[in-house]
């Protein structure tokens, strides 16, 4: 009954899903379950079979469900948390393990008719993962097949400080050499961001630059606070060829979001937490950051004029962000860069603050240990996920334009039957 053209695929690949041998002109339920480390996430749609007893998902518009328009990846785009997921949890996948799903076909009376397991890989089999721990350098290289040299993208460390492989292997799957690394809260590293010296991050960029298979084209990518770090690193590294960010605040801030430079704490404004609100017990910081950015002075701002003019920028800004005001933040950064003579492209999207990679489930909120509250991110699931899919495509397009288009990776031998370990352990 169910047919999936590739039960084993790379994360960003679209699938062709269909069902046949059905009773003509009856409604059927398609349900997708993601078996994450956090628990089960689920999406569904109700579709009507045609006169041949067949349903093609890419062309079928749901009667109802978690998405409303015909879309081959609609079920993957609209996965939502179930009661199996603890409150405040969000899917992060910092180790880039494969996503495992179960696609289920049910009758109108909810009788299970068929099911198929699906795997989506984060690490392409032809990409080599190389962990580096030497001379103060700790990170992971993702090297495409061949001797190179390859254009390179460095994923700037995220706010948690820990090693996150969420982006780097996906850049490598596009043919780029990529690198990711932690900056604190890991063995041998400072315990807090405020103890991190920006020079340590610069050291990692210089390390990547020295690799024999790295070309002279290097880009930075940063999401959220990693975007702010990327802006600042661009003032220190004239060798960079491109910078892309997603919802990166336009400046560092106290008491949590700053680092050390030249042996002392960075000068920055202090966030006024009293301006934040708590609708339904979820923290919305938008007003606090609006106030902070309105108080920026020359010495507490990114030194945009110190970034070489040849470095182009791409800015993704979420209009429905609960942490920062995406429209004003994105517009300010664009204006700073245009004023200093830089090329800049800006994409405003309804994607919420946490806009990561295609088919990463949307987190409207999550527990944040740094502020010890449930932190709101904004965004609505279907709009967020479609915008996330489009944004990633545009990020890749930007890097190919400014770093060069690398050679496509070869196909790989795909599994034809996927087994999900421990599947029976779920409460659902």
N, C-alpha and C positions, 0 to 999 in steps of 0.2 A: 504493500500500500504506500508507505512513505518512501520517497527517494530523495537523497541528498547527493549532489554531483561529486562533492569532495568531503568525506567525513573527517579527513585530516587535511587541514589547510593552515596557512599563515594568518595571523590575526587580522590583517587589513584586507584579506581577500574576501570578495563577495561570493555568496553561495547561491546555487540554484536549487530550490526546494520545491517538491511537488508531491501530490498524492494521486493515486489512480486506483481503479477497481472499486470505486465508491458507488453508492446509489445515486443516480442523477437527481439534481435539483433538491438535495438535502443539505442542511447546515452541519458543518463539522468544526470541531474546536482543535486548533493547533496550540500546543503549550510548550514553551521552552523553559528549561530549568538550568541555571548555572550552578554547578557544584563548587562553590568558592570555599576558601579556608574559613570564611566568616559564617558560612551557612548557605542555604538555598536562596537564590534570587529567581524571580519568575516573571514571564510575560505570556500573553496569549492573544489569539484573535479568532473570531468566528467567521468562517468563509463558507460560501455556497458552491457545491459542485456543479459542473456544467452538464450538458446533455450526454456527454461521453463518460460521466462519472469521474471527472478529473478536476483537480485544483492546482493551478500554477501560482505559487506565492508571489513571484516577481510582478505579476499582472493582476492579482486579485485584490480588490478593495474590501477591507473588513466590514462586516455588518456592525460589529462592535469589537472592542478589545483595547489593548494598551497603546495601539497606534491606529490611525484612521485612514491613511492613504496607502495605495499599493506601493510596496517597497520590498525588494528582495531580502533586505536585512532588518525589516521592521521589528521582528521578534528580538533580535540581538541588540537593537537600539533602545528598546523600552523595558529592559529588565528592571524589576523593582524588588526591594527587600521584602521578605516574608517574615513571619513570626519566628522562623528558624534563625534569623540574624539578630544578635543582641542589640538592644537600643544603643545608638551612638556609634556603632561600628560602621566602617566603610571599607569597600574593597580597594586595596592598595597595590597588591602584587609587587612588592619591592624586589623580589627574586626572579621576576619574569618567568614564572612557571606556566606551563600551558593551561589555558582555560578549558575545562571539560563541561560539556552540556549534555542534556538529554532532551531530544525533541519527541513530543508525544502527540498522537492523533487520537481524539476521543469523539464518540458519537454525541448526538443531542442529549442522550440520557447519561452522559459522562462515563460511558463504558470505554475502557482503554482498548483501542483497535490495533495500534502498532506503536513502536518507539524505536528511535535510533540514537546512539551516542555519537557525539561530535567532539573533535579536538581542534582547538585553535592555538597554534604555536606562537610564542613571543620571540623565540630564538630560531632563526632560519638554520636548517641543518648544514648548509654550506658555509656559515659564518663561524669563525673560530673565536671562542671566548678565552681571554688571557687575563688572569688575575695578576696584578703587580703589587708587590710589597717590598720596597727597597729604597734606602737612602731618603726616608721621609715621604716617599710616594706610595700612596695606597689607592688603587682604583682598578677598574676593569676595562680592558681594551676589547672591542669587537671588530675583528678584521675580516673583510670579505675575502673570497678566494683569489689567489693570484699574488704576484709580487708587489703590485702597486707601482708608483705611489698613488694613494687615494686622497680625494678631498675629504676633510675631516670635520665632524661636528662633535663638540664637547657639551655634554649635558651638565649644566651648572648645579652644584649641590642644592637640595631642597631645604625647606624650613626645619624639618625634623633633624637635619644634620647627618642622618644615617645614609648608608649606601642604598641608593634606589636605582634599579635597573629598568624603570618603567619606560624610558624613552630610547636609550642608547641602542639596544638590540634592534629596535624598529628602524632607526636610522641606518644601521648596518645592512638591514634587509633591502634597503634601497640602493645599496652599493657604496655607501659612505663608510670610511673608517670612523669609528665612534668611541667615545670614552666617557665614563662616569666615575665619580669618586665621592666619598663622604667628607665631612669637615668637622664634625664633633659627635659626642655621645656614642663613640665606638671605641674599642680597646686601643689604648695608646694615643687617643686624640683628646682634645679639651672636652670637659664635661658640658660646657655651655657655649652658645654662639658668641656671647660677649667676650669669651676668652680666645676666639679664633682670630688670627692675624691674616689679613687679606693677602699678605705675601705668600702664605702657604698655598692659597688657591692659584696665585700666579706661577708658583713653582710647578704645579701640575700642568698648566698650559705649556710652559717651557719644556716639560718632559715629553708631552705629546708632539711638540714641534720637532724634537730631536729624533723621533722614530724614523728609521730608514724608509718605511713604507707610507709616511705621511707627506702629502704634497705641501706646497706653500699656500694652500687655500684652507683656512681654518675658520669655522663658524662657532658661535656660542648659541645655546638654546636654554632658556630658563622659564619656569612656570612659577607664578606667584612671587614669593620673596626671592627665588632664584633669578627672576627677571631683574629685580633691583640690583642684585649682585652682578648680573651680566652687564648692565649699564655701566656700573662702576669699573668692572674689569676692562671694558672697552676704552676707558680713559688711560689705562696703564699699558695696553698692548696694541701698538700700531700695526702689528703683524696680522691682526684679525681681518677677515674679508667679509663677514656678515654676522648680524646678530638678530635673532628672532626671540620674542618673548610672548608669554600668555599671562595676562592679568598681573603684570609686575608693578607694584607700587612705585611712584616716581621718586621716592627718597627713602633713606633709612630712617629709623625712628626709635625712640626710647619708650619703655624700658626693655623691650624684648628684641627688637629688630635692628640690631647694629653689631658691628665687629670692631676690631682693632686695626690701626694702620700707623706705621712709623712709631710703633711702641706705645701708642696711646689710643684711648677710645675715640671712635669717630664722633665728630660734632653732628648732632641731629636734634630735631625737635622732639618733644615729649607728647605721646598720645594721651588725650584727655578722655579716659574711659567713661567719665560720667555722661558723655554725650551719646554713648551707645545705648541701644534699647534691647529689650528682651521679649519680643512677641512670642507668646506660647512657650516661654522658657528657653528660647533659642536666641543666642547673642547675634545682634546685627550691628556691625562696627562701621557701617558706611558713613554715618555722620561724624564719628570721631576722626576718621581719616580725611574727610572733607575739611574739617577744621585744621588738622595738622598740616595739610598741604597748603592751606591758605596762609600759614605762618612761616613758610619756608623763606630763608635768607640765602644769600650767596654761599655762605660758609656751611650751610646745612643742606644744600642741594647737590645733586650730581653735577659735576663740572662738564657739562655737555660740550663746551667749546674746546675741551682738551681731547675729545675723540677725533681722530683723523677723519677728514672729509670723505675719504674714499670708502669708509665703512657704511654700507646701507643697513637699514633697520626694517623689521616687520613687527608690528604691534597688533596683537589680538586683545581686544577689550570687550568684556561682557557687560551688556547694558543692564542686566538683571542681577549683577553681583551684589551680595549682601556684605562683603567685607570692604571693598573700595567702590567708589562711584566710577564705574567703568567709562562712562561718557566723558566726564571731566578729566579723569586720570589719563585716559588714552589721548584725549585732545591736548592736554598739557604737554605730554611727552612728544607728540607729533609737532606741536608748535616750537618746543625747545630745539628739536632736531632740524626743523625747517629754517629756523632763525640762524642756526650755526652752519647752514649750507649742506646738510646731509640729505640723501635720498631716503625717503621713508614711506612705507605703505601701512595703512591702518585698516583693520577689519573689525567692525563693531558687530557683535553677535549676541543672541539670546542663549547664552551657554552656561550661566552661573560661573562662580569663581573657579571651581575645580574642573578645568577643561583639559583633558589629558591626551588620550589616544583613542582611535576608533574602537567602539564596542566595550569600552570601560564603563561599567554601570554608573549612573548619575547619583552622586551623594548630595541631597539637599542640605544635609547637616551632618556633623560628626563630633564626637568628643575630642577636645583639644587639650592635651596635658599641659601646655605652656600657660594657658589662661584658666584651666580647670573648669571649663564650662562646655556646654553643647554649642558649637560654633556653626552659625548659619552660612551657607555658601550661595544660596539662591539658585535660580534656574528651575525649569519644568522639564520633566524627564524626556518627553518626545522631542521638544525643541532643542534642549541641551544636547542630546545625543546626535541629532542630525547636524547641528552646528559643530559639534566636536569632530564628526566625520569629515565635514567640509574643511574645517580649520586645519586638520592634519594634512589633508591633500594640498592646501595652500602653503603650509610651512615647507613641505617637500619641494613644491614648485619654486618657492623663493630660494631655497638653498641650492637647487640645481641651477637656477639662473645666475647666482653670484659665486658659487663655488665650482661650478661645472657639473655636467651630467655624468655620473659614473656608469660603468657597465652594469647591465642588469644581471641579477644572480640566476644561476641555472635552476631548473626545476629539480625536485627531489623525489625519491621513491616514497610514496605516501602509504600510510596504513589503510587497510580496507575495513578493518573491524576495530572499534575502540572499546576498551574495557575501562570502567570507572571504578577504581578501588574504594571500598568503604561506602559505596553508594547507599547500602541498606541501613547505614547508621543514622541517616537523617530522620528528623522527627516528622517530615512531610511524606 
